[in-house]
Structures are given as C-alpha cells and as structure tokens.
Amino acid sequence: MMMHDEENPEGNDPEKDHPEKDDPEKDYPARAAIESGLYVVATPIGNLGDLSPRARSILASVDWIAAEDTRVTRRLFSTADGSSAPHGRLIALHAHNERMQGERVVGLLQGGARVALVSDAGTPAISDPGARVVRAARDAGCKVFAVPGPNAAIAALSVSGLEPAAFTFCGFLPATGQARRHAIEALRNAPGALVFYESPHRVVECLADLCAILGGDRTVVLSRELTKLFESVHLCRLDAAVGWLESDANHRRGEFVVIVDAPAQAVAAEDVETERVLAALLAELPASRAAHVAARLCRVERDHAYRLALAMKSR
C-alpha cells in the first residue's frame, strides 16, 4: 500500500492514484473498525520487530498520521509487508510547528477523523514532540488513546540491573555547559535514580559534569544502541565513566540512555546506636535474642534490629 505524504511535493498525487479515496473502505476492507480520536502510537527504537501488532493495525486504520519526520516514518513502513503498511495521509508535526499543526490535528479530530501520532522512535511526547497536541486534543474534548510500546528509558532501566525504589526521568540535559551544570545541581537531592538521554557528541561532557556535581562514587549505567545490532550496556562508577568512553571511539557511538543510581543511603543516627548495642549483645546472645533486647533498649522495630544483627554477623 502507498503512503501519502502531504509534506512531499515530489510524491504522487494521492487523489489521482486513489480515485476512491473518499470511500476508503473500498480500498482497505481489512482495516480495523476504530473510533474517532488521537492514537498515540509507540514505534521501534531500533529493532523493527518491536512494532506491536496493535500498533500495525492502528496505523493501517487511521485517516491521518502526524509524524515527527515523515521521511523516517515512510522508511519504517517501507520494510513492512503490504498488509501492515498504513494508508493514512502523513502530516509533519515536529518541535518547530507543533502548535500550528496541533490546531490542524484538533480540527481533523473534531471532524470525526482518526489520527495517529508517532515520533521518529519510541513513545511520542517523551522527550519528543506530541505533548502539546495531546493536551490540545483533550482540552477540545477529543478522545486520546495510548498504543504503548518501545521506550528507551524503560528499556534501559530493565537491563540495568539496578533496583531503584523510584526514578526521575530527566530527558535531555541542556546542551551548553553552564546550563547543563545548573540543571544537574537542581537534581542533586532528587530521590532514586536519575535517567537521562544524551547524544554521542555531548556524552563525555555530560558524564564529566554529572561526576563533578553528583560525586564519583555513584553507580552509572550507560546504555547505547538499545535493540540494535551493536547494543551495549556498561555499568561503572561515575568517576570511571569518562575514561571508559574515551578508551574506545566505538564506546561513544549511538544515542545514549544514562542512568545514575541513587546515592548510597547514609547510616541513620539510630542505626549507629543500635549497632553499638548489638555489638555487645551479639558477643553473648544469638542474633534473634540480641535483636529483641536491642530493639527495646534503642526503641526501634524488632525486625529492623534483627536485620542489622544479621548484617553485622555476616560482616
């Protein structure tokens, strides 16, 4: 099937090539019956096999596709078989025209159209254009549907081996040094892990600033080319990250997800006192009994005292 690109003046005339365009059901009898609304569709971040069956069906069914770069979207579906290629007209919707094109998308939705929103890779509106369009559609009373799928930040967290109780998604840091350092400083006391996107051209400077401001003893995970042929995930201390990047030019290729783990928890004052009491008790009592006595003396939970006792015995 052919995709019609309104932003491509060199393309064929869609009305000429498809004289029955006004009656799309005749051209596409296998399309899914979906209702009018904005469909926020996640696309692969590398491996084309990650495009979900539902995403294929939605993209084959909508009337319009608002794409960050229409050329990238055409290439994505030029590799798909004919039954899964979308038929909707393409609208270029990127960071520089999102407000204007967002108004157009809302107008289409209000007219009963089915519109898909896609970015070049991953989930729209996550460090990519789209959030303004989604908000405008909601404010206009139009339905918005999530068609979830690939997301680089979540993919990187899943293979990091870290166990953050919470994480802060920071997206791309500012490109210039002073602005970048101010942004990192504002995150110094953020709870949990910090997740950044970074380009290969700025990743060394970014890691140097992260180390200088957050401290070199924090763990960092550098994920690059996720789901692609040369995917790599490297874990090290922040103060070793720049050296690893500079040790091989290949280490700096591709787009990065940088995850800085939470700082090690400082020992609470009550734990210092509890451990002091436990040290004396463990010399004479088993761990469970020592924990029971220490909990009463130090006014802490017995389970907490018992965990401290076991950790002390293991040391």
Secondary structure, DSSP 8 states (H G I E B T S, - for coil): ----BTT-TTS--HHHH-TTTTSHHHH-TT-----SEEEEE-B-SS-GGGS-HHHHHHHTT-SEEEES-HHHHHHHHHTS-GGGS--SEEEE--TTTHHHHHHHHHHHHHTT-EEEEE-SSB-TTSSSTTHHHHHHHHHTT--EEEE----HHHHHHHTT----S-EEEEEE--SSHHHHHHHHHHTTT-SSEEEEEE-TTTHHHHHHHHHHHH-TTSEEEEEESTTSTT-EEEEEEHHHHHHHHHT-GGGG-S-EEEEE--------HHHHHHHHHHHHHHTTS-HHHHHHHHHHHHT--HHHHHHHHHHHHH-
